[in-house]
């Protein structure tokens, strides 16, 4: 594949990948601490998504430890803390408890996310992603206000160019109400990218292509999160069905084919493509990654 194409998985600490990624059986805690080095030795694994930072801000030294475990040419996709990207403070079961006064706060975005990631990961940054959690209905009814808030935050972020020349800031959403020409205008004005989110809460990849075309040309950032068969709230069902994530149980060749085409076009135009895949996409992220790679290289033959 083109060296501009960087495929990876969402995190890596899964014992069920034994025989796919790991030689032998290893516990989840051991893989979480030490598995990244072995993960990065797989030739197709040229990226990975660090998801744990969504739940609690990571320090520069924590990021640096990850960077030290991978080759110089490896790239990380990193999710911003939910304390910045969720409009609500939530209970343990995910229910909104009260308004989050720090939602899209520019100062926190810089101090708690951009600066530590830049200091710790440096040139190994691929994409820094602000995944915007579902908004309460009252905020969805006032989308111009949310777009203004997003614009103010993105405009305040420091440039990644001096640290990681091909790195990008991207915005992923969970509400289709964001996906408008005004949203595209905000991203373009701030030099940010749209993170193609493959999730049942959003339109299918085919239906999102017009937005990608509106952002063209430029890098691709994609996170394939959840197979559409499970519905918008189907993570728990997917976890029960997929077990240890050792098999591709729900193949989605249509999505793979379209995504592969977008990836090829991006690389051929001279731009990087950062694509990370969840176990919940088809049942086993590394197996999906292999199938996607085959589709990129030999369309229709995978």
ABEGO torsion letter per residue (X at the ends): XBAABBBBBBEABBAAABGAABBEBBBAAAAAAAAAAAAAABAABABBBBAAAAABBBBAAAAAAAAAABBAABBBBBBBBAAAABABBBBAAGBBABBBAABGBAAAAAAAAAAAAAAAAEAABABBBBBBBBBBAAAAABAAAAAAAAAAAAAABBBAAAABAABBBBBBBABAAABBAAAAAAAAAAGBBBBBBBBAABBBAAAAAAAAAAAOBEBBBBBBABBAAAEAAAAAAAAAAAEAGABBABBBAAAAAAAAAAAAAAAAAGBBBBBBBBAAAAGBAAAAAAAAAAAAABBGAX
